[in-house]
C-alpha cells in the first residue's frame, strides 16, 4: 500500500473488525499523506442539534430545527468542522477533491445560520485521525473498506442509510459483509 493515497475516499467500517463509536461508520477522508490521515465520520448524529449549537455560539439560527450535528470522531470533540460543497470564501478552509471542502471558521456558521451558507453542508464536532502508517495497517488488517466518496451519500442519504449506501458503491449489499476475513 506504499504511495496509496485515500484522500476523498470513504472508509467503511467492517462488521466485527471495527467496534465502539466507529461501528458501522462511514468516514470521509479529507486528507491523507505520509504523516497520517484525517477524516470526518458522516453518519453518527450526536444529541446536539444545529439550532442548539448556533444558539450556544450566539449565532442567529434560521435553519431546520431537526438538523443534527454529527460526531466527526474522537479528536478535538469541542471543535466544529463544516463539511460542505466547495463554494464561498471562508477564513479557514481545506479544499478536498470532488467539489468538497471543510471549513473550521466561525464565518461559515454565521452564514449558515443566516441562510447564506453553502448549498449543502454537514457539521461535525471532532474528527478522526491516524498517525503515519496507521490507516494503511488498519486497511491491511481488513478493518476498513475504501471507495471513492459521493456527495449524494454525504448530503442526500439519510444518516442511517449512509453505511449501506457507501457499501453499495462497491457493488455489495451491507448484509454481504462479514467480520471474518481471509488473506490470499
N, C-alpha and C positions, 0 to 999 in steps of 0.2 A: 504494500500500500504506500510505499515511498512515493513522494511527489503527488499523491492524490489530494485534491482539494475538494472539500464538501460545502463550500460557500453556496448559499441559496439552494440548499437541499433540505428535504425533510428528513429528520431522524425519527423512525417509527419504532417505538419500544416493543421488543419481542416478549410475548407472554412467557412467564416462567423464568425469564432471564433478567428483567428489569422490574424491580418492585418499588414499594413505597410510593412517594409522590409522583415518581416517573412511570408508574404502571400505566399501560395503555396511553402513554403520552405521545404527542407529535410535537417535535421541536423544529423550528425553522432555524437553520444555521445562518447567522448573519455574517460571521467571519470565521475563517479557518486558515491557519498558516503554520509554519514550523514551530511557532511559540505556543500554539494551542488553538482552542475554538471557543466561540461564544454564540449562544443562541437563545431564543425565546420559546418557551412552551406555549402553544397556541390553543390548547383545548382543555385547560383546567381553570374554570371560573372560580374566583375567590368569593367570599361572602360580601365583599365591598362592591357597591355599585359606583358607576362613573359619577352620578349625581352627588353621592356622598363624598367621593374623593375630591371633586371640584369644590364642593362646599367647604371641606376641611382646608383647602388652599385659598379660600376667599375668592373663588372664580365663579362668575355667573354660570349657571348651568341650564342652557336651553337645549337639552339633549334627552334622548329616550330614557325615562326613569328606570327601565329594566335592564339597561345595558350594563353588563358586568365589567369589572376589572379582573384580569386574569392573573394567575400565579405563573410568572415567567420563569421561575427557577429559584434555587436556594441561595444565590449570591446577591448581595445588596438588595434585600427584600423591601427596604424602606425607600428605594429609588424607583421612579416610574420610567417606563420605556414605551414610546408610542411607535408601533409598527404600522406603517401606512403606505399608501400609494405615493410614489416619488413625485410629489407636486408641491409647490410653495417653497418659500425661502424661510428657513428656521435657523436659529442661532447655533444649534448643536445637532448635526445630522450625520449619520453614517449611511452612505448610499450603497445599496445592495443591487446586484444584477437583477434583471427581470422587473424593472419599474417598482421596486420596493425600497423603503428606507426606514431607518429607526432614528427617532428624534428624542432627545432627553431634556430639552429646554422648556421652560415654562411658557414661552410664546405660543407653542403649538397647542398647549392645553387651553390657553385663553382663547385662541381662535376656535378650537373645537367647542368650547363652552358657549361661544357667541354665534355658532353656526357657520363659521368661515374657515374651518379646517379642511384637511384633505378629504377627497370624496369617499375614501374607505380607510378605516383605521381600526386597530385593536390595541388596547392599553394593558400593559402588564406591570406588576410590581416584581422586581427581581429578574435575574437571568440565570441561565445555565452556563457553566464554564468548565473547560477541560484544559489541563496543562499539556505541555509538549508531549506528543505521542500517546496521550491517554485515550483520546477518542478513537484513534486508529486501533489501539489494543482492544477497546470495547467492541468495535465493529468486528474485528477478527475473532473475538470470543462469542459472536452471534448475539450480542445484546441489542443491537440496532440493525434495522434495515434502512437503506437510504434510497431516495428517489428525488428527482428534481421537484422543486416546490411548484405550487399552483396557487395563484392569487384567489381563485374562486373558492378553494378549500379554506383559505385563511379568512376571507371576508364574507363569504356567502353560505358556506355549510354551517349548520347548527353545531355548536361546540361538541355536543355528544356524538355527532357523526364524523368528526374530523379524523379520528383514528381509522375508522373503517374506510372513509373516502380516500385517505392517503394510502392505505394498503391497496385499495383498488387501482391506484396508479401503477402498481406492479403487476396488474393482471390477476390479483388474488382477491379472494373474499376473506374477511377477517377470521372466519371460523377455520380457514385452512392453515392458519399459523399455529405452530406447535412450539412449546417450550423446549422440546428435545431437538438437538441439532447434531448434525454429523459433519465430519470433515473428510474431504477427499484426499 
